[in-house]
Amino acid sequence: MFQRQLILTAALFFALLSSCVPARKFEDMEKKRNDCEAELAKAKASNGTYESKIAELEKQIADNKVRLVGLQNDTNVYGTSIRLKTEQYSQLLSNYELLLKQNKELQSRQSQENSNLVGKLNLTQEELFRKEDELKRMELDIKRKQRTQDSLTVELNKRESRVKELEAALAAKDQAVNDLKQKVKNALVNFEGKGLTVTQKNGKVYVSMEDNLLFTSGSTKVQPKGEDALKKLAIVLQDNPDINILVEGHTDNVPMKGTGDIKDNWDLSAMRATSVVKILLANGKIDPQRMTAAGRGEFFPIDPANTAEARAKNRRTEIILTPKLDELFKVLETN
């Protein structure tokens, strides 16, 4: 409707202009007419858009009316439900108040009993905790003692094994010393009681040869009878390579007054020991590393008395035979 009126007005306007204005003005009016038509086209386009929007809005209004009817129906249903729920709530509230009253009465009756039970429970829990702590301490103590016992058992077994090894080594060493003593006695049987003794002490064999068997007074040269005894001993020593040999020369306490190589008892005792070592090496296949020659002078007497008999005892050469203790030392090192 609006569009038709607009068109008629525009046509009338143009008709009036064309009848009463010159050609120039007519052109201006024509231009304005064209502008109006363009504006009119835009208005028509806008009007179409508005009509489309109006249709959409009318459709939304219709939909909203349908929803409104649904909501009104739902409101009626909810109102009925609320009234029912209100009645149920009132009944529940009444029941709750009754139960609350009964509960208070029950609590009042059982209050003392509960107090007693709580007290007993607290005591029982404290006792339980105490016993649990005590039990844990006992378990830890038992585990600690068990570990200690296991460790001691292992150590004891190791020590028992070492003791057995040591005992076996000592027994073997004692047996070796006994065997050596017997071999030496057998080899020197013709010399025992004639200035030669064979004894065993401190795990060693001592062959003690008096001065009158080996040397003349002040001499370092071995006499034939002494050399014969040393040769027999050398054979025993070469057949027992696990024996260390220490030769010690001893003198009496009479000072030596020599002017040659032998100036005192130290020289005399050391040279006599060296002479014995050389004879043993010359008459047996003995490793020199097993041999030791030592001079003791007059400082280790057998008899400290200052008599001729005591001095005769003290003038001697001792050959000390010691079994090598390598196996025993190995056992001791492991210990």
Protein Blocks (a to p, Z undefined) as FASTA:
>chain_A
ZZmmmmmmmmmmmmmmmmmccfklmmmmmmmmmmmmmmmmmmmmmmmmmmmmmmmmmmmm
mmmmmmmmmmmmmmmmmmmmmmmmmmmmmmmmmmmmmmmmmmmmmmmmmmmmmmmmmmmm
mmmmmmmmmmmmmmmmmmmmmmmmmmmmmmmmmmmmmmmmmmmmmmmmmmmmmmmmmmmm
mmmmmmmmmmgonhpacddeehiacddddfklmpcghiabdcfklmmmmmmmmmmmmmmm
kbccdddddddfbdcddfblblbfklmmmmmmmmmmmmmmmmoccdfklpccddebjmlc
fblcdcfklmmmmnccdddddddfklmmmmmmmZZ
